[in-house]
Amino acid sequence: MKKLILSIALITLTVASLSAQSYVPTEENLQSRREFAEDRFGVFIHWGIYSMFAQGEWYLQNAGLDCNEYAKAADAFYPHRFDANEWVEAIKASGARYICITTRHHDSFSMWDTAISDYNIVDATPFGRDILAELAEACREHDIALHLYYSHADWSRDDYPRGRTARTVTGRDESLIDWPHYFNFMNQQIEELLTNYGPIRAIWFDGWWDHDEDVTPFDWQLDEQYALVHSLQPSCLVANNHHQVPFEGEDIQIFERDLPGENTHGLSGQAISRLPLETCQTMNGMWGYKVVDQNYKSTETLIRYLVSAAGKGANLLLNVGPQPNGELPAAAVERLAQMGEWMNQYGDTIYGTEAGDIAQQEWGCTTRKGDRLYIHIFNLAQEALYLPLDCRVLSANVYGTGERVEFQRVSGGVLLETGVVEGEVDYIIELRTR
Ligand code: H79
């Protein structure tokens, strides 16, 4: 009998691991991955009723509120300055090629006309408009791809199995915890999102880490959910901000607040996979609008961050937190416009590139497109730059002006006579190589 049980268990394990390894992306999914990687720059939007409290998107949990009291903000949510076209124009002007918006964050409030819960922007607010429908239409008109953020963790629903966050949030009935019910709820919402809003290029999950320390390992049933996403829209990329190496069924790998291979914030220690990469980062400190959060990074810092992401073969998903009135903060719009001016001039050294031959250095980084190797110099104290290269350099010119840069072939690479570089956002030298 024991033997029988053991062999049944073994067979079950084998079947489970076989099915877990069976994800084969479709041709349209692979195409979508390529387009995603070519875009290199997207804008993240964190917007919800949390914006009204102006304390960031974690306010419900950080302040340990009663979720029913918090929910009352919905009945006053009237972002009368919201204009999807204005958003998309400002974002497009930055050179970003896609938008990822929070459809439902951890607080549980849905920003679209969902039939599965009344706690949504159409049914629970006086505003009553489906901002996702408006945004999706504006994205189509302006030819910019749309990605949807969707939270796995939930701080308000009774049925969500409690995780490590929101322990002090009150107002939920513990007796109603019901994972199958919650899982079904999420999948019905995902079906709406991937059915009613046209092509969605990616779905961006977040919150897995809420159950990463459970005594009994928590099963999010991701295989089933990912299969649902891919069956609804085969080209839709599955992303999960779990801070781990990608799981089976995922199409891109995310890093949070750090470029791949760096981990200054403790959220990005995972190894780098071969999937397309994306780092999400904020312009200021928080993701959702926070009234004291005015410490915006300079345009120079943001451009260099984007360039450095490209130098590592990664996209940058740069966050903006719209105000409660529906407008993007002026400080953000200004930076988007300035980044766009730069991208108009130098975008060719970013879009459609891959990581360059030389890993990030103190002086800057490199990107490559075909036979062009772009040397991005942020600061250089000496007159010349030695580049260890396997390829042969045929020519070197300052990108933009075309001015020739003298170089010598030396053992193991070239010595570029750049001159000292200072006071430039990014001094780019284009090498033609073979
Ligand atoms: O949506 C934005 C944030 O609200 C969300 N992700 C971005 C894109 C986010 N939530 N948490 N974090 C980012 C930081 C993560 C903190 C964690 Fe932990 C540290 C997760 C696991 C360890 C804090 C402590 C949360 C759980 C335990």
Residues whose N, C-alpha, C, O or C-beta is under 5 A from the ligand:
A	BS01	H79	E57 R164 D206 W209 W287
